Amino acid sequence: MNIKRKIFTLTFFTAIIPILIISTITFSIFSKELKEAEKQKINLLNQTIEKAVQREIDTSGEILKYLSDIYTNKHVGFKDTKVQVNNEIRLKRMLYRMNNIAKLEKTVKFIAFGTSDKKMIFDNLAQEQNLSADYDPTTRPWYVGAVKSKGIYLSDVFIHTGTGNPIVTLSKKVVFNGEIVGVLAAMVDLSYLSDEISKYKINGTGSFFIVDKNNHILIDGGDNEKNFSYISKMDLFSKDHFGIVKDTPLGTKFYHMKKIKGLDILLIGSIYEKDLNSTVLKLRSYTIGIVLLTIIFILVVLSIISRSFDRSLNRLSYIIDSISKGNYSKNIDKLTEIIDEKNELNFIKKAITKMNYEIIKRENDLKYISETDPLTKCYNRRAVINLIEKEIDQSKFFDLNFSLIMFDLDKFKKVNDTFGHLFGDIVLKNISKVILENIKTTDAFGRYGGEEFLILLPNTRLSKGIIIAERLRKTIEKLTWEYDIVITVSMGVIENLKNDNLDTTLEKVDNLLYKAKNNGRNRIEYQKINIQPE
């Protein structure tokens, strides 16, 4: 093997071996991250379904609280300090509301009221219950549980004997003048979740289903009876959150388990491992393709260099031949130019390392400065707008919802003109601090401009967004200030819709904010859509 071939063989392997090593390491790292990302996606879908279940439970609980307030005259619509209302009128008011709510709530099978004198009252949607003459509601578990509970009592999930659907019962005691006058109960039908969870697919093939503590499928979002048979004999309720890999005749399956708190039921997602790892397999194909293209590229480059190498060897041969003939001085200088032994790579490496550290430090400082409002220490306008834009894209990709609150300090110009801008700055800083202390870390709070602010609530429906906005509005109103003044805010609240973009989203919430101001300030206005309960 001549020197030229040795050099090129060495050069080829010197170039290709690092590429193979880097490709292997990169594939290993990214494949692990992709697998983890897919599992996180499953976990996100699990959380979404779990929230859908919890949303119905919370909504039914709020209904019972609302009906209890109707009976006890705590609800603002029936508050009457001048007229003494007897029990019969209270029951009529409550029954009227029961009937109206039962028509609106699809998941509530019926609402009933068991009185302390052992009577049962049902809404109009309740079918004939065929209760025995001696039926005593005060001895029933839902009644006893509510009496002992400080809030809402939640039963275990059970199968309704008439419909065969999974049912859960919520109940709440009604207390008037210090005495328990009865217990309200709502029977919630969870079978609607079959359509709900069937919307969610894992990589287009995997599906979800729900089982009870007896390992029976309650709700199926696909055709999972056979999928469940592979793990149905296992103790699935030993942990709150875990995964199982199981070999089946059609391939290895991955099961993701998530216990739904409070209901003692288990949400399971199942998918074949090959489908779960389909992205990783594509990455492997792409990596192999890139390596092959790199090899071809290296061979082409070496071919080009080969010609230049031949010219250099010919030149070197000529110079050496001249030296051998006694022409030393001039040709040694030329040889020195060709064969340069000086090496300053270590110095350059140290300089680049130091420069890289300084660049990263400056980038972090600039990022904080570019995203933070200097007065309130919350996000600035550009940062919060970017977060909203990202949330719009993510909500479309994952088919999720988010709510957006825009609020403005009422008559803030008058505060600045009367007490000075320094006091106005204190108001802005303290209100921002209170907001940050009263929202979740996953929420985003930013200053839109002047005394206008935005609060982004990811994965939150409009009904919950209104509740959060009202809580924040009251919290701000109760703050105490120098000069004994009261600071209030006006708010607009929206939920994103499927075709919304950034401009339409901001326009809608801004219009609602100004509607709140025009309607008297210190209030909330929200978009009029069919509100889905949180």
C-alpha positions in Angstrom: 0.0 0.0 0.0 1.6 3.3 -1.1 1.7 6.4 1.1 -1.1 8.1 -0.7 -3.5 5.2 -0.1 -2.4 4.9 3.6 -3.1 8.6 4.1 -6.5 8.5 2.5 -7.5 5.3 4.3 -6.5 6.9 7.6 -8.3 10.1 6.7 -11.4 8.3 5.7 -11.7 6.3 9.0 -10.6 9.3 11.0 -13.6 11.2 9.5 -16.2 8.5 9.5 -15.5 7.0 13.0 -16.4 10.2 14.9 -19.5 10.6 12.8 -20.6 7.0 13.6 -19.9 7.6 17.3 -21.7 10.9 17.3 -24.7 9.5 15.3 -24.9 6.5 17.7 -24.8 8.7 20.8 -27.2 11.3 19.3 -29.7 8.5 18.3 -29.4 7.0 21.8 -30.1 10.4 23.5 -32.9 11.5 21.2 -34.6 8.1 21.1 -34.7 8.1 24.9 -36.1 11.7 24.9 -38.6 10.8 22.2 -39.8 7.7 24.2 -40.1 9.9 27.3 -41.9 12.6 25.3 -44.4 10.0 24.0 -45.0 8.8 27.6 -45.4 12.4 28.7 -48.0 12.8 25.9 -49.9 9.8 27.3 -49.6 11.3 30.8 -51.0 14.6 29.5 -53.9 12.8 27.8 -54.5 10.9 31.1 -54.6 14.2 33.0 -57.1 15.7 30.4 -59.4 12.7 30.8 -59.1 12.8 34.6 -59.9 16.4 34.6 -63.0 15.7 32.5 -64.2 13.3 35.1 -63.3 15.6 38.0 -65.0 18.5 36.2 -68.4 16.6 36.2 -68.0 15.7 39.9 -67.1 19.3 40.8 -70.0 20.7 38.7 -72.5 18.3 40.4 -71.0 19.4 43.8 -71.5 23.0 42.9 -75.1 22.3 41.9 -75.8 20.8 45.3 -74.2 23.8 47.1 -76.3 26.1 44.9 -79.6 24.2 45.7 -78.7 24.2 49.4 -78.2 28.0 49.2 -81.6 28.3 47.5 -83.2 26.6 50.4 -81.5 28.6 53.1 -81.9 31.9 51.2 -78.1 32.4 50.9 -78.4 32.6 47.1 -78.4 36.3 46.0 -81.5 35.7 43.8 -83.7 34.7 46.7 -82.2 36.8 49.6 -85.1 38.4 51.5 -84.6 40.1 54.9 -88.1 41.4 55.2 -90.3 38.4 54.6 -90.2 35.2 56.7 -90.3 32.3 54.2 -91.8 29.0 55.4 -90.4 25.5 54.6 -93.0 24.8 51.9 -91.9 27.9 49.9 -88.3 27.0 50.4 -88.9 23.5 49.0 -90.9 24.8 46.1 -88.0 27.2 45.2 -85.5 24.5 45.5 -87.6 22.0 43.5 -88.0 24.6 40.7 -84.3 25.0 40.5 -83.7 21.2 40.6 -86.0 20.8 37.6 -84.3 23.5 35.6 -80.8 22.2 36.4 -81.7 18.6 35.6 -82.7 19.7 32.1 -79.3 21.4 31.5 -76.9 18.9 32.9 -76.6 15.9 30.6 -74.5 13.8 33.1 -76.8 14.3 36.1 -79.3 11.4 35.9 -81.5 13.0 38.5 -81.4 15.1 41.7 -83.3 14.1 44.8 -83.9 15.6 48.3 -84.3 13.3 51.3 -85.9 15.2 54.2 -85.2 14.7 57.9 -88.8 13.6 58.3 -88.1 10.6 56.0 -89.7 11.9 52.8 -88.1 11.8 49.3 -88.5 14.5 46.6 -87.2 13.9 43.0 -86.8 16.2 40.0 -89.0 15.8 36.9 -86.4 13.7 35.1 -86.3 11.0 37.8 -88.2 7.9 36.7 -90.5 6.0 39.0 -88.2 4.8 41.8 -90.7 2.2 43.2 -89.7 3.0 46.7 -91.2 0.9 49.5 -93.7 2.4 51.8 -91.3 2.2 54.7 -88.3 3.6 52.7 -86.3 5.7 55.1 -83.8 8.0 53.3 -82.1 8.9 56.6 -80.7 5.4 56.9 -79.2 5.3 53.4 -75.4 5.5 52.9 -75.7 8.7 50.8 -77.7 10.4 53.6 -75.6 9.2 56.4 -72.4 10.0 54.6 -73.5 13.5 53.8 -74.6 14.1 57.5 -71.1 13.1 58.7 -69.3 15.0 55.9 -68.3 18.7 56.2 -68.8 19.2 52.5 -69.8 17.0 49.6 -70.0 13.3 50.2 -68.9 11.1 47.2 -69.9 7.5 46.9 -68.0 4.7 45.2 -68.7 4.1 41.5 -71.4 1.4 41.0 -73.3 0.0 38.1 -76.9 1.1 37.8 -79.3 -1.9 37.9 -81.6 -0.3 35.3 -79.3 1.1 32.7 -76.1 -0.8 33.4 -74.2 2.4 33.3 -71.5 3.4 35.8 -72.9 5.8 38.4 -71.6 7.9 41.2 -73.7 9.6 43.8 -72.9 13.0 45.4 -74.8 14.2 48.5 -74.8 17.3 50.7 -76.6 18.0 53.9 -78.9 21.1 54.1 -78.6 23.0 57.4 -81.1 25.7 58.3 -81.1 27.5 61.7 -78.6 25.1 63.0 -80.6 22.0 62.2 -80.3 19.4 59.4 -83.5 19.6 57.4 -82.4 17.0 54.8 -79.9 15.9 52.3 -79.6 16.7 48.6 -78.3 13.9 46.3 -77.2 14.0 42.6 -76.8 10.8 40.7 -74.1 11.3 38.0 -73.9 9.1 35.0 -70.3 8.5 33.9 -71.2 6.6 30.7 -70.8 9.9 28.7 -67.1 9.5 29.1 -67.1 6.7 26.6 -67.5 9.2 23.8 -65.2 11.6 25.6 -62.2 9.3 26.0 -62.7 7.8 22.5 -61.6 11.1 21.1 -58.1 10.6 22.6 -55.8 8.3 20.7 -52.1 7.4 21.4 -50.2 7.9 18.2 -53.5 7.3 16.3 -53.8 3.6 17.4 -53.7 3.3 21.2 -56.9 4.0 23.2 -58.1 4.5 26.8 -60.5 2.6 29.1 -61.6 2.8 32.7 -61.9 -0.1 35.1 -63.2 -0.5 38.7 -61.5 -1.9 41.7 -63.0 -5.4 40.8 -61.1 -5.2 37.5 -64.3 -4.8 35.4 -64.3 -2.4 32.5 -66.7 0.5 33.3 -66.0 2.8 30.3 -64.3 1.9 27.0 -63.0 4.5 24.6 -62.2 1.8 22.0 -62.3 -2.0 21.6 -60.2 -2.8 24.7 -61.9 -5.9 26.1 -59.1 -8.1 24.6 -56.4 -5.6 25.5 -57.5 -5.7 29.1 -57.6 -9.5 29.3 -53.8 -9.6 29.3 -53.5 -7.7 32.6 -57.0 -8.3 34.1 -55.6 -10.8 36.7 -53.0 -8.4 38.0 -53.2 -6.1 41.1 -53.7 -2.8 39.2 -54.6 -0.7 42.2 -51.3 -1.1 44.1 -50.0 2.3 42.9 -51.4 5.7 41.8 -49.4 6.0 38.6 -47.3 3.4 36.8 -46.7 1.5 33.5 -46.8 -2.2 32.5 -45.1 -3.8 29.5 -46.8 -7.1 28.5 -46.0 -9.6 25.7 -49.1 -10.6 23.7 -49.6 -12.8 20.6 -49.7 -9.7 18.4 -46.7 -8.0 19.9 -45.5 -6.2 23.0 -48.1 -3.9 24.5 -47.5 -0.9 26.8 -50.2 0.0 29.4 -50.2 3.3 31.2 -52.1 3.3 34.6 -53.5 6.4 36.3 -55.8 6.2 39.4 -58.6 8.8 39.4 -58.5 10.2 42.9 -61.7 10.0 45.0 -63.5 7.5 42.7 -61.4 4.4 43.2 -61.3 3.7 39.5 -58.4 3.3 37.1 -57.8 5.0 33.8 -55.7 2.8 31.5 -54.1 3.7 28.1 -52.9 0.8 25.9 -50.8 0.8 22.8 -48.5 -1.6 21.0 -44.9 -0.8 21.7 -44.0 -0.7 18.0 -46.6 2.1 17.6 -45.5 3.9 20.7 -41.9 3.9 19.3 -42.8 4.6 15.7 -41.1 8.0 15.9 -38.0 6.4 17.2 -37.9 3.9 14.3 -38.2 6.8 11.9 -35.4 8.6 13.6 -33.3 5.4 13.3 -34.0 5.3 9.5 -33.1 9.0 9.2 -29.9 8.6 11.1 -28.8 5.7 8.9 -29.6 7.7 5.8 -27.7 10.7 7.1 -24.6 8.5 7.9 -24.7 7.0 4.4 -25.0 10.4 2.7 -22.1 11.6 4.9 -19.9 8.7 3.8 -20.7 9.5 0.2 -19.9 13.2 0.8 -16.6 12.3 2.5 -15.6 10.1 -0.5 -16.4 12.9 -2.9 -14.4 15.4 -0.9 -11.5 12.9 -0.6 -11.5 12.5 -4.3 -11.2 16.2 -4.8 -8.5 16.5 -2.2 -6.7 13.6 -3.8 -6.0 15.7 -6.9 -4.8 18.6 -4.8 -2.7 16.1 -2.8 -1.1 14.8 -6.0 -0.1 18.4 -6.9 1.3 19.0 -3.5 3.3 15.7 -3.6 4.7 16.7 -7.0 5.7 20.1 -5.6 7.2 18.5 -2.5 9.1 16.0 -4.7 10.4 18.8 -6.8 11.6 20.8 -3.7 13.3 17.7 -2.2 14.9 16.9 -5.5 16.2 20.5 -5.7 17.6 20.3 -2.1 19.3 17.0 -3.0 21.0 18.8 -5.8 22.4 21.4 -3.4 19.9 24.2 -3.7 19.4 24.5 0.1 18.5 28.0 1.3 15.6 28.9 -1.0 14.0 25.5 -1.1 14.2 24.9 2.7 12.1 28.0 3.2 9.6 26.7 0.7 9.6 23.3 2.6 9.1 25.0 5.9 6.0 26.8 4.4 4.6 23.4 3.4 5.4 21.5 6.5 4.4 23.8 9.4 4.8 22.3 12.8 3.4 25.3 14.8 0.1 24.5 16.8 -2.0 27.1 18.7 -5.2 25.0 19.0 -4.9 24.9 22.8 -4.8 28.6 23.1 -7.7 29.0 20.7 -9.7 26.4 22.7 -9.2 28.3 25.9 -10.3 31.5 24.3 -13.4 29.9 22.8 -14.3 28.3 26.1 -14.1 31.7 27.9 -16.0 33.4 25.2 -18.8 30.8 25.2 -19.2 31.2 29.0 -19.6 35.0 28.6 -22.1 34.6 25.7 -24.3 32.2 27.7 -24.3 34.5 30.8 -25.2 37.5 28.6 -27.9 35.6 26.8 -29.5 34.6 30.2 -29.4 38.2 31.4 -30.8 39.5 28.2 -33.6 36.9 28.2 -34.7 37.9 31.7 -34.5 41.6 30.8 -36.4 41.1 27.5 -39.2 39.1 29.2 -39.7 40.9 32.5 -41.6 44.1 33.2 -39.1 46.2 35.3 -41.7 47.7 37.6 -44.0 44.8 38.4 -41.6 41.9 37.9 -44.2 39.9 35.9 -44.0 39.1 32.2 -43.8 42.1 29.9 -46.1 42.6 26.9 -44.0 40.8 24.4 -43.3 37.8 26.6 -46.9 37.2 27.6 -48.1 37.6 24.0 -45.6 35.0 22.9 -46.9 32.6 25.7 -50.5 33.2 24.5 -49.5 32.5 20.9 -47.7 29.3 21.9 -50.8 28.2 24.0 -53.1 28.8 20.9 -50.9 26.5 18.8 -50.6 23.9 21.6 -54.4 23.9 22.2 -55.0 23.2 18.6 -52.4 20.4 18.5 -53.6 18.6 21.6 -57.3 19.7 21.3 -57.2 21.5 24.7 -58.8 24.6 26.0 -57.4 27.6 27.9 -58.9 30.8 29.4 -57.6 34.3 29.2 -58.3 37.2 31.6 -57.6 40.8 30.8 -58.1 43.3 33.6 -57.5 47.1 34.1 -57.3 49.2 37.2 -60.4 51.4 37.5 -59.8 55.1 37.4 -56.1 54.7 37.8 -55.3 58.0 36.1 -57.2 59.7 39.0 -55.0 57.8 41.5 -51.9 59.0 39.7 -53.1 62.6 39.4 -54.2 62.8 43.1 -51.5 60.9 44.9 -48.6 61.0 42.5 -47.0 58.4 40.2 -44.8 57.0 42.9 -47.9 55.9 44.8 -49.3 54.6 41.5 -46.2 52.5 41.0 -46.6 51.0 44.5 -50.2 50.1 43.6 -49.1 48.4 40.4 -46.3 46.5 42.1 -48.5 45.3 45.1 -51.4 44.2 42.9 -49.0 42.3 40.7 -47.5 40.6 43.7 -50.9 39.6 45.0 -51.9 38.2 41.5 -48.6 36.1 41.3 -49.3 34.7 44.8 -52.9 33.7 43.9 -52.4 31.9 40.6 -50.8 28.6 39.8 -47.2 28.3 38.7 -48.4 26.9 35.4 -50.4 30.1 34.8 -48.8 33.2 33.1 -49.3 36.8 34.3 -48.0 39.7 32.3 -48.4 43.5 32.0 -50.1 44.3 28.7 -49.5 48.0 29.0 -50.0 50.8 31.5 -52.5 49.5 34.1 -53.7 46.7 31.8 -52.7 43.1 32.6 -53.2 39.6 31.1 -53.6 36.3 32.9 -53.2 33.1 30.8 -54.8 30.0 32.4 -53.7 26.9 30.4 -56.0 23.8 30.2 -58.9 25.8 31.9 -62.5 26.0 30.7 -64.4 29.3 30.8 -66.5 28.4 33.8 -63.3 27.9 35.9 -61.7 31.0 34.4 -64.7 33.1 35.6 -64.4 31.7 39.1 -60.7 32.5 39.2 -61.3 36.0 37.9 -64.0 36.7 40.5 -61.7 35.4 43.3 -58.9 37.7 42.1 -61.3 40.7 41.7 -62.5 40.3 45.3 -59.0 39.8 46.6 -57.8 43.1 45.0 -60.9 45.0 46.2 -60.1 43.9 49.8 -56.5 45.3 49.8 -55.8 48.2 52.1 -53.9 51.2 50.9 -52.5 54.5 52.2 -54.9 57.4 52.1 -57.8 54.9 52.8 -58.6 54.5 49.2 -60.1 51.4 47.5 -58.6 50.0 44.3 -60.9 47.9 42.0 -60.4 46.3 38.7 -62.6 45.5 35.7 -62.1 42.2 34.0 -62.9 40.4 30.7 -62.7 36.6 30.5 -62.8 34.4 27.4 -62.2 30.8 26.5 -60.3 30.0 23.2 -62.4 28.7 20.4 -61.2 26.3 17.6 -60.6 29.0 14.9 -59.2 31.7 17.2 -55.9 33.3 16.4 -53.8 35.7 18.5 -55.5 38.8 17.1 -59.1 37.6 17.5 -58.3 36.3 21.0 -56.9 39.6 22.2 -59.7 41.6 20.5 -62.4 39.5 22.2 -61.0 39.8 25.7 -60.3 43.5 25.2 -63.9 44.2 24.1 -65.1 42.4 27.2 -62.8 44.4 29.4 -64.2 47.7 28.1 -67.7 46.3 28.4 -67.1 45.7 32.1 -65.8 49.3 32.4 -68.8 50.7 30.5 -71.2 48.7 32.7 -70.0 50.2 35.9 -66.5 49.0 36.6 -65.4 46.6 39.4 -67.1 43.7 37.6 -66.4 40.8 35.2 -67.7 40.3 31.7 -67.3 37.1 29.8 -68.1 35.7 26.4 -71.5 34.3 25.9 -70.9 30.7 24.8 -72.3 27.4 25.9 -70.1 27.1 29.1 -68.7 23.6 29.6 -68.2 23.1 33.4 -64.7 22.8 34.7 
